Amino acid sequence: MKVLYSAIALLIMHITNAQQASFFDPAQAYNRLLIEKNGGKFTRVGAYKVIGSPILFGEKRKGNIWSNVDSLKNIQVGYNIYNQEIYFPGADGGKDITREPGSINYFSISADSALKILTDMEFTYGPILGTKDKHYYQTMYTGKRFILFKRYDAELGNVSDNYVQSDLRQFDVKTEYFYRDTESKGLKKLKVTAAGLNKEFEKIKNISGVIMEDQLITNQDHELIRIFKELNGE
């Protein structure tokens, strides 16, 4: 496991040094490593054999869950970002229990420096926040008026070096950002570009001089949190 963590760190450094055009968060980096180090393992999804993992960070991780039925702390939690199911061990570490989307209201994945998870990841079921989709949303930052959220998805993508197996696919980890204005209802999707953010908030505050466009590419989470702090007057 230590070798895997070291490989992840090296991969992230390589991506940063290469100045990739798209933002790459730790969960995406971990999934890319699983794809590159696949070793013939795959998950069956319909007619496809899919490499990588639909589970955020590849497997169950230490965390907590809260619902009307299950409220458990310091357990191993698995979050399937492809079908939005939550997994956790049964009594006394028995066979995994699977919960459909919405059966768990909230859950968290604990901070883990080896995985580049710097703070606990806290997720809320979308309809609780006013959405119509059955996804979980990570709370990135909470301010007195504006709250920032992040949503993970996994899609089936083509394997770039596959020229033989027509049924081979890979899990591509996708991220999108949303926000809530406490003076209105529901969540709004963000277009994470300088122009998109300026347009979204132009009636509230001029943030054109605040946005660092290069950081929106290389350090998206941090830059969006910084912008939202500005919007909240912090």
C-alpha positions in Angstrom: 0.0 0.0 0.0 2.9 2.4 0.8 4.3 1.7 -2.7 0.9 2.6 -4.2 0.7 5.9 -2.2 4.2 6.8 -3.3 3.3 6.2 -6.9 0.2 8.4 -6.5 2.4 11.2 -5.1 4.8 10.9 -8.0 2.0 10.8 -10.5 0.5 14.1 -9.1 4.0 15.7 -9.2 4.4 14.6 -12.8 1.1 16.1 -13.8 1.8 19.3 -12.0 5.3 19.7 -13.6 3.9 18.9 -17.0 1.4 21.8 -16.6 -1.6 19.8 -17.8 -4.4 21.8 -19.4 -7.1 20.4 -17.2 -7.4 20.4 -13.4 -6.6 17.0 -11.8 -7.8 16.3 -8.3 -6.5 13.5 -6.0 -9.5 11.2 -6.8 -8.9 11.6 -10.5 -5.1 10.9 -10.0 -5.9 7.8 -7.9 -8.2 6.5 -10.6 -5.7 7.1 -13.4 -3.1 5.2 -11.4 -5.5 2.3 -11.0 -6.1 2.3 -14.8 -2.4 2.4 -15.6 -1.6 -0.3 -13.0 -4.7 -2.4 -13.9 -3.1 -5.8 -14.2 -6.1 -7.3 -16.0 -8.7 -6.4 -13.3 -12.0 -5.1 -14.4 -15.6 -4.4 -13.3 -18.5 -5.7 -15.4 -21.0 -3.0 -16.4 -23.6 -4.3 -18.7 -21.9 -5.5 -21.9 -18.6 -3.8 -21.0 -15.4 -4.7 -19.1 -14.4 -1.6 -17.3 -11.0 -0.9 -15.8 -10.3 1.7 -13.0 -12.7 1.8 -10.2 -16.2 3.3 -9.7 -15.4 3.7 -5.9 -14.0 7.1 -4.9 -10.4 6.5 -4.1 -10.6 2.9 -5.2 -12.0 1.2 -2.1 -13.7 1.8 1.2 -12.0 4.4 3.4 -12.4 5.5 7.0 -15.4 7.7 7.6 -18.9 8.1 9.0 -22.5 7.8 7.8 -25.8 9.3 9.0 -29.3 8.4 8.1 -32.7 7.6 9.6 -31.6 4.0 10.0 -27.8 4.0 10.2 -25.6 6.4 12.1 -22.2 4.9 12.4 -18.8 6.5 13.1 -15.2 5.4 12.4 -16.2 2.7 9.9 -15.0 1.9 6.4 -17.2 3.7 3.8 -17.3 3.1 0.1 -18.8 5.7 -2.2 -19.7 4.4 -5.7 -19.7 7.5 -7.9 -21.0 5.6 -10.9 -24.3 4.5 -9.4 -24.3 6.6 -6.1 -24.5 3.6 -3.8 -22.8 3.6 -0.4 -21.1 0.6 1.1 -20.1 -0.2 4.7 -19.3 -3.4 6.7 -22.1 -5.2 8.4 -22.2 -6.0 12.1 -18.8 -7.1 13.5 -17.1 -6.4 10.2 -19.4 -8.8 8.3 -20.5 -8.8 4.7 -20.8 -5.3 3.2 -24.2 -3.6 3.4 -25.2 -1.6 0.3 -27.4 1.5 0.5 -29.2 2.9 -2.5 -29.0 6.6 -3.2 -30.9 8.5 -0.6 -30.9 5.8 2.0 -27.9 7.6 3.5 -28.5 11.3 4.1 -25.0 12.3 4.9 -21.6 10.6 5.0 -17.9 11.6 5.3 -14.5 10.3 4.3 -11.8 11.1 6.8 -8.7 13.2 5.9 -5.8 11.1 4.7 -2.5 12.9 3.8 -1.2 9.9 1.9 -4.2 10.3 -0.5 -3.9 14.1 -0.6 -7.3 14.3 1.3 -6.3 17.4 3.4 -9.6 17.7 5.3 -12.6 15.4 5.9 -14.8 15.1 2.8 -18.4 15.7 3.9 -21.2 14.7 1.5 -25.0 15.5 1.5 -27.7 13.8 -0.6 -28.7 16.2 -3.3 -32.5 16.3 -2.7 -31.8 17.5 0.9 -30.1 20.5 -0.7 -33.0 21.0 -3.1 -31.7 19.2 -6.2 -33.7 16.7 -8.4 -30.8 14.4 -9.1 -29.8 11.4 -6.9 -26.2 12.4 -6.4 -24.2 13.3 -3.3 -22.6 16.7 -3.0 -19.3 17.4 -1.2 -19.4 20.6 0.9 -16.2 22.5 -0.1 -16.8 25.8 1.8 -19.6 27.3 3.9 -19.9 31.1 4.1 -22.5 33.4 5.6 -24.3 33.7 2.2 -22.7 31.5 -0.4 -21.9 27.8 0.0 -19.6 25.9 -2.5 -20.2 22.2 -3.4 -18.5 19.7 -5.6 -20.1 16.7 -7.3 -18.3 13.5 -8.4 -19.4 11.3 -11.2 -17.9 8.3 -13.1 -18.5 7.9 -16.8 -17.5 5.0 -19.1 -14.8 6.2 -21.4 -12.7 4.6 -24.2 -9.3 3.2 -23.4 -6.8 5.2 -25.5 -4.4 2.3 -26.2 -7.1 -0.4 -26.7 -7.3 -1.5 -30.4 -8.5 -5.1 -29.8 -11.2 -5.4 -27.2 -14.3 -3.7 -28.4 -16.0 -4.2 -25.0 -13.2 -2.6 -23.0 -13.9 0.7 -21.2 -12.5 2.7 -18.3 -14.1 4.7 -15.5 -13.4 8.4 -16.0 -13.8 10.4 -12.8 -15.6 13.7 -13.5 -16.1 16.7 -11.2 -18.6 19.6 -11.3 -19.1 22.6 -9.0 -22.3 24.1 -7.7 -23.2 26.8 -5.2 -26.1 27.8 -3.0 -27.1 31.3 -2.3 -28.8 31.2 1.1 -31.2 34.0 -0.1 -32.7 31.6 -2.7 -33.5 27.9 -3.0 -31.6 25.0 -4.6 -28.2 24.7 -6.1 -26.8 26.4 -9.2 -24.1 24.9 -11.4 -20.9 26.9 -11.9 -19.1 27.4 -15.1 -15.5 27.3 -13.8 -13.9 29.9 -16.0 -13.1 33.6 -15.3 -15.8 34.7 -17.7 -18.3 32.3 -16.3 -17.7 33.3 -12.7 -17.7 37.0 -13.5 -21.1 36.6 -15.3 -22.6 34.5 -12.5 -21.9 37.0 -9.8 -21.7 40.3 -11.7 -25.0 41.6 -10.0 -23.6 40.8 -6.6 -19.9 41.8 -6.7 -17.3 42.6 -9.3 -14.7 39.8 -8.8 -12.9 40.3 -12.1 -9.8 41.6 -10.3 -9.9 38.8 -7.8 -9.8 35.7 -10.1 -6.5 34.1 -10.9 -7.2 32.3 -14.1 -4.1 30.0 -14.0 -5.2 28.8 -10.5 -8.6 27.9 -11.9 -6.7 25.3 -14.0 -4.0 24.1 -11.7 -5.5 24.5 -8.2 -9.3 24.6 -8.8 -10.6 23.7 -5.3 -8.3 26.2 -3.6 -9.1 29.0 -6.0 -12.8 28.6 -5.9 -12.8 28.6 -2.1 -10.7 31.8 -2.2 -13.2 33.4 -4.6 -16.2 32.4 -2.5 -14.5 33.8 0.6 -14.3 37.1 -1.3 -18.0 36.9 -2.2 -18.8 36.4 1.4 -16.8 39.4 2.5 -14.2 37.4 4.4 
